[in-house]
Amino acid sequence: MFSGQRILLIVSGGIAAYKSLELIRRLREGGATVRCILTRAGAEFVTPLSLAALSGDKVYDDLFSLTDEAEMGHIELSRDADLLVVAPASADLLAKMATGQADDLATTALLATDKPILVAPAMNVRMWEHAATQANMALLDERGVLSVGPSEGEMACGEFGFGRLAEPEEIAAAIADFFRSNNRLRGTRALVTSGPTYEAIDPVRYIANRSSGRQGHAIADALSRLGAETTLISGPTGLGDPPGVRVVRVESAEDMMAACQAALPVGVAVCAAAVADWKVTSANPQKLKKDGGLPRLDLAPNPDILASLSAAGTERPALVIGFAAETENVIEHAKAKRAKKGCDWILANDVGPATGTFGGARNRIHMIDDRGVEAWPVMTKTAVAAELAERIADHLAAGSGKGPAARRGKTAA
Ligand code: CTP
């Protein structure tokens, strides 16, 4: 089940830390190589010796150990793994992950890694339900950190509720799921556009829009997590590069178009960028001065990237997906847009000022394909991205037909 996979297991403090021993046994039985980091609090509950005996490797537990640094630096430790698993993940460690602290080996490895992370939280029910922990988990979820549990039950402290560490077999099953889906798009090339474009008025001023790039970046991240060789072509955003994704930064719509063409051929293209519809033909090579009077801006249409990818002849990706940003008559406009642009799927979202979609963390999607309209529940942009990536994988696996194959089943309108 885990043959050839390298797992870095971080054991933090908590009465449930003993379950990590059983988890190691299962992972190794499945063929994984397991390396362990034990936090200082974790060492109050399990000994380095028992972790070392079960993992068959030395246990890393001291950021400042010169021997460890010489053998394997803390950065290599995390880079060398296919997956980082934090089990149990205490409230404290989750808070440190959310705020990017790095004051011991575990937190340093977690901050330095560009590898996927799965956390299995375990704590007292009140700590779990506290707004701070829930906000930390939401932030980690938005960043693509996977989680399993906690489950409900009697706690060591005598209370009852959510907070118990998931059982080792559940954690092992979540890890197996991760490795299964991690390979679903291996061998597929993907192209994603994201962010706004800037259309120059003069060397310091430009026309732009309110797109944050969060949805597009999340989609590139989700496709890459399923194993796709992903190119993200992004207008200016304040976002970091998703790990493992080739990022091409552009400013104008024309540059974005050229970068997209250079990225072909791909199996799937997702156009999530809010491309400016017009460019300024009268862009001035020098900064316009106020005392020169009111400037006149002549506009010309920009190339339509989605439409041109959809009509790319032999270079056309097998699946072309667009977004429709609408402020009214969302579904009607999106259906018309799909027909006009010739793409396979359109994900319509309401970007009216009251929705908070532009720049916000959540999105309400209506997905339109040749079978109709499907309303998705309100989801975080990360969840929308993960859902879309799974559907893309389903569709490409099904090999034909224009709709997402197996996973359909929500409300169709
Ligand atoms: N799009 C594109 N190139 C453009 C304009 C839009 O690739 N020059 C893509 C967007 O990335 C999105 C889809 O087309 O996937 C629809 O974008 P949207 O802004 O909703 O529509 P427009 O085509 O700009 O039409 P309108 O502004 O009239 O709604």
Boltz pocket constraint, residues with backbone or C-beta under 6 A from the ligand:
constraints:
  - pocket:
      binder: B
      contacts: [[A, 193], [A, 253], [A, 271], [A, 272], [A, 273], [A, 274], [A, 275], [A, 276], [A, 277], [A, 302], [A, 303], [A, 304], [A, 305], [A, 306], [A, 307], [A, 321], [A, 322], [A, 323], [A, 324], [A, 325], [A, 326], [A, 337]]
      max_distance: 6.0
